[in-house]
């Protein structure tokens, strides 16, 4: 498991290419808000949009979650802890005026990019966007 990439994964790179092609510019692997010690995969600073690309196994995707049989108690606690931390991150960012968007690794990068572009444009124009 230690060999699993945590940055610049295939889905993340494809999503970044789609966002760049749509004309958006962003920062990667940054902490969006001061006081929130969590790093977003893609950050749109001026519009305060933080994008997190979540792996189906590590973050317990509702469609694809699998519970390992070996060391099951450890893995369930690990994945549930990741879910709780993700929720806490979303709440902390919202309290700081940020919009947190989550993209699952199984999602189409192009479809996710459309959702992100829409959210960034809504925030630019002053309208409030729905999260996930």
C-alpha positions in Angstrom: 0.0 0.0 0.0 2.9 2.4 0.6 3.6 2.4 -3.1 0.2 3.9 -3.9 0.5 7.3 -5.5 -1.0 10.1 -3.4 -0.2 12.9 -5.8 -0.5 13.3 -9.6 -2.6 10.2 -10.1 -4.0 9.4 -13.5 -7.4 10.8 -12.8 -5.9 13.9 -11.2 -3.7 14.6 -14.2 -6.6 14.0 -16.6 -8.9 16.3 -14.6 -6.2 19.0 -14.6 -5.7 18.7 -18.3 -9.5 19.1 -18.8 -9.7 22.1 -16.5 -6.7 23.7 -18.3 -8.3 23.1 -21.7 -11.4 24.8 -20.4 -9.3 27.9 -19.7 -9.1 27.6 -15.9 -5.8 28.2 -14.1 -5.2 26.8 -10.6 -2.7 25.7 -8.0 -2.1 22.1 -7.1 -1.5 20.4 -3.8 -2.0 23.5 -1.6 -3.7 24.2 1.7 -6.7 26.3 0.7 -7.4 28.1 4.0 -5.2 29.2 6.8 -5.8 27.2 9.9 -7.0 24.2 7.9 -4.2 21.7 7.8 -5.5 19.8 4.9 -4.2 19.9 1.3 -6.5 20.1 -1.7 -5.5 18.5 -5.0 -6.6 21.6 -7.0 -7.2 25.1 -5.6 -8.8 28.0 -7.3 -7.8 30.8 -4.9 -9.6 33.9 -6.1 -13.0 32.0 -6.2 -12.3 30.0 -3.1 -12.9 26.6 -4.6 -11.0 23.5 -3.4 -11.1 20.2 -5.3 -10.3 16.9 -3.8 -9.8 13.8 -5.9 -10.8 10.8 -3.7 -9.9 7.2 -4.3 -12.8 4.8 -4.2 -11.0 2.4 -1.7 -9.3 5.0 0.5 -12.3 7.2 0.9 -15.1 4.6 0.9 -16.9 5.4 -2.3 -20.6 4.5 -1.9 -20.6 2.7 -5.3 -17.3 0.8 -5.1 -16.3 0.5 -1.4 -14.9 -2.9 -0.6 -14.1 -4.1 2.9 -11.0 -6.2 3.1 -11.4 -9.5 4.9 -7.9 -9.6 6.3 -7.3 -7.2 9.2 -10.9 -6.1 8.6 -11.2 -4.1 11.8 -8.1 -2.0 11.0 -9.3 -1.2 7.4 -12.8 -0.4 8.4 -11.5 2.1 11.1 -9.0 3.5 8.5 -11.6 4.1 5.8 -14.3 5.4 8.2 -11.6 7.7 9.7 -10.9 9.0 6.2 -14.6 9.7 5.6 -14.9 11.5 8.9 -11.8 13.7 8.1 -13.2 14.5 4.6 -16.4 15.6 6.2 -14.5 17.7 8.8 -12.4 19.3 6.0 -15.6 20.2 4.0 -17.1 21.8 7.1 -14.0 23.7 8.1 -13.5 25.0 4.5 -17.2 26.1 4.3 -16.8 28.0 7.6 -13.9 29.8 6.0 -15.9 30.7 2.9 -14.6 28.0 0.6 -16.5 25.6 -1.6 -15.2 22.0 -1.3 -15.8 19.8 -4.3 -15.1 16.1 -4.3 -14.4 14.0 -7.4 -14.3 10.2 -7.2 -11.6 8.4 -9.1 -14.2 6.5 -11.1 -15.8 9.7 -12.4 -15.2 10.8 -15.9 -12.6 13.6 -15.8 -14.4 15.5 -18.5 -17.7 15.4 -16.6 -16.1 16.3 -13.3 -14.3 19.2 -15.1 -17.7 20.5 -16.3 -19.0 20.5 -12.8 -15.9 22.3 -11.5 -16.0 24.9 -14.3 -19.6 25.6 -13.5 -18.9 26.0 -9.8 -15.9 28.3 -10.4 -17.9 30.5 -12.9 -20.8 30.7 -10.4 -18.5 31.8 -7.7 -16.8 34.4 -10.0 -20.2 35.9 -10.8 -21.2 36.0 -7.2 -23.8 33.2 -7.2 -23.5 30.5 -4.6 -22.9 27.0 -5.9 -24.0 23.6 -4.4 -21.2 21.3 -3.3 -21.0 17.8 -4.5 
